[in-house]
Amino acid sequence: MSVSLGNGCVNIDGEPLFIFNGEIINYRLPAALWRDRLEKLRAGALNTVSAYWAWNFHSAGHGEADFASPDRHVRNFLTLCAEAGLYVIARPEPYVCNEWDLGGYPAWLLKEDSGDWRSDDPQHLHFCREWFGQIHRELAPFQQHRGGPIILEQIENEHRWNARGYLTALCDFAREDGMTGPPEATTDWKCMDLRCQTPIGMVPAVRIGARSAGTRRKWKSHPLSGTGRFFWNVRRWKRPGFMLVAAAWATPTWPPAARLI
């Protein structure tokens, strides 16, 4: 199966896909609960789950990466997603935010000459390259065209200053690592200039908010994903050409997001 962009949509084997997505923060849940939460998400009429992989949760030191211990087992989580019948938006970006320590950057990086974070500073990109190489070895075999559930990859989160060189470098890293699906980067809804994303084949993504309708009109020819949690604006986006992603953060106590739509 193949994933492509066209006619204002994300397409699976040429057929447009309207994404109803919920978030599972796998590193905030013990692995014993993953299957239960994924099955509940699917039972709530959602067809996609997005999931962060926080750099500092998996890397305790320079050159180190743990993807095999039970609560960090990336491949087990993706296998459960596939068994639940869910597409996956993979979110291994260096900065996840998520109200998580250092936004996901590992503490050991503070002791390194790591440059200006979240920029195209060569020293920073050196460490980002290391992380992407590690995590992509786990993610790449689970892409849609290889029979897996991953259809999109988010390479940055809530980026506000249009650092095209940085985003381009992350896209290049992903492609070098065999991630062939369309990349996505989320900008804050206050940042309306998405030109730094669209020319390099990215899915423009904004947080749903008061200015989102204007963004949709401005970028009507591109598939556009909304990644916010402002529920009162959701109904206006239920139309062709818009992917509703992350309408709610799916924590252990939240109901399925589909009930909010």
N, C-alpha and C positions, 0 to 999 in steps of 0.2 A: 504494500500500500504506500502511496506517496502523499506528501503534504505540500501544498503550493498556495500562493497568493494570487487572487484574480477576481475581477468583478466586485471588488470591494469586500471580499470574503476570504476566509481561510477555507481551503478546499481539501477534502480527503478523496483521493482518486477522482478528482474533477468535480466532486459533488460538494456544494457549500455546506459548511458546518456552523450551526449556531451554538455557541459554547455557553452552557450553563455550568458555572464552576463554583466550587467551594474550596476553602483552604484547610489543609491538614498540616499543622506544624509538627512534623514527626519527632523533632528533638524535644518537644514539650510533652510527649506521650511515651510511656513505656511500650516497647515493641509488642507486648502481649495484648495491647488495645488497638493496634493498627487495623487488623481485619474488621473488628467490630465497628470502628468509626468509618472506615471506607464503605462497608456495606450499608450503614445508615445513610451516608451521603448519597449513595446510589439509589437507595429506597426513597429518598426525598426528591427524585426526578432529576437530579443533576447528572450530567454526562461526563464531567471533567473534574479533576482535582489538581490544584497547584500545590507545590511543596517546596519549601526552602531546604537547602543544605548549607548550614552555617559553617564557614571555614573554621572558626575556632572550636566548633563542637567536634570536628574530625581531626584537627591538626594540633598536637600538643607541642610541636617543635619544628624547626626548620627541616624540611625534607621528610617529615613524619605525617602519616595519614592512616586513620583507622576507619575502615569501611566494613569491617567484618564482625565486630563485637555486636551482641544482640540488639541494643538500642541504637546502633549506628550502621546497621546493615542495609546499605542502599539497595542492593539487588533484591533483598527480601521484600522491602517496601514496594518496589516497582512491580515485583511479581504479584503481590497482593492487589495492587491497583489493577493489573490486567485481569486477575481472577474475578474482581468485582465488576468488570466491564466498564472501566473508567479510562478516558484519555487522561494524559498527564501534561501539565505545563511545568517543566523543571525550572527551578529557581536557585541555581548554585552561585549567583553573583557574588563578587567579593564583599559587597556591602548589602546586607539584607534588611537593615534597620530592625523591624520586628520587635522593637523595645528589648533588644538583646545586647549583651555586653559588647561594646565597641562596634555595634552594628554588624557583628559577625567577623570582623577582623581579629586575628589571633593576637593575644597579648605578647607573645614572643616577638612579634613584628616591631614592637616599641623599642626593642633593644638592637634592632638592625638599622642599617642605613637604607631605609625604605622609601625615601622621597616623599613627595606630596601625594597623599592618598586620594583616590577617586579622581585621578588626573592621568594624563599621558606622560608623566614623569618617568623616564626610563627605569629608575630604580624601583618605583612602584610597580610598573608593568612587569618587571622581572619576577617579582613575587606573585603577581596575579597569574602569570604564565605557569608558574609552578603549581598553583592551586587548580587552575583549569585543567592542566594535564592530568592531575591526580583524579579529580572528580569526574572528568569526561571519560576516563577509562571505565568507570562504573556505569555511566549514563548511556554512552554511545550504543552499546548492544541492545538497548531497550527502546530505540527509536521506532517510529511507526513503520518505516520502509523495511525494517529488519524484523517485523512481526511483534514489536513491543508497543507500549501505550504512549510514549512521549511524542507529542505533536508540535510543541513549541518550547523554546528555552528563553527564559528571561535572563539577560546578562547584566542588568543594572536595575537598581530600585530607587524610585523617588529622586531621580537625578534632575537638578534644577538649572544647571548653568550651561547646557548645550555643549559639552566638551566632546566635539565630534571625533577628535583624534583618539581620545580614550575609548569611546564607544566602538569606533572602527577597529581599534586594536583588540578589544574583547571579541568582536565578531570574527576577526581573523583567527584568533586563538581557537575559538569554537570550531571553525571550519577546518583548521589544521588538525584538530583532534577528531574529526569525523562526524561532527554534529552538523547534519545537512539540512535540517528544518529551518524555517524562517525564524530569525532571532527577534526578541522583543526587549525593549527597555522601557521602564515606567518613569514618566516625568511627573512632577507635582502638577496639579491642575492649574496652578498659577503660572506655570511656564507654558505658554501657548505656542511657542515657536518649535515645531516638530521637524523643521527642515534638516536638522542634524541627524535624524533617524531615517526618514524615508528614502533618501538617495542611496543608502547602503543596504536596502532590502529589508529593513526592519519593520515590524508591526508597531505603529505608533500607539502608545499607551498613556492614558491620562487617568488621574483619579477623578471619579465622578463628582462633580460639584456644580456650583452656580454657573460656571462658564462653559460647561461641557457641551451644551447645545451649539454654541458658536464654534467650538472645535470640530464638531461633527460636520457642520456646514462647510468649514474651511477645508477640511480634508476628506470630502465626500467620496473621492475616487480611491481612497485607501481603506483597507480594513483597519478598524480602530477598536482598541480594547479599552474597557473601563475597569479600573482596578481598585475603585474606592469602596467606601462603606457608608455612603450617604444615601440611605435607603429611600428617602422621600423623592429622589430624582430618578429612581430606577425605571419607572413605567414609561417615561418618555423615550427610553432607549430600546424598547422592544420593537425593533423594526429591522428589515433586511440590511445587511452590510455592517452590523454592529455586533461585536462579541461581548456578551455580558460575562465578565470574569471577576471572580472574587467579590460577589455581591454581599457576602458575609464571611467573617472569619470563623471557620468551623472548629471550635474548641470543644472539649468533652461535654460541656453543658449547653451548647447552643443547639437550637432546632435546625433542621435542614434549611438552607438558604432559599429553596424554592418556595417555601411558605411566605416569604417576604415579597414575592414578585406578583 
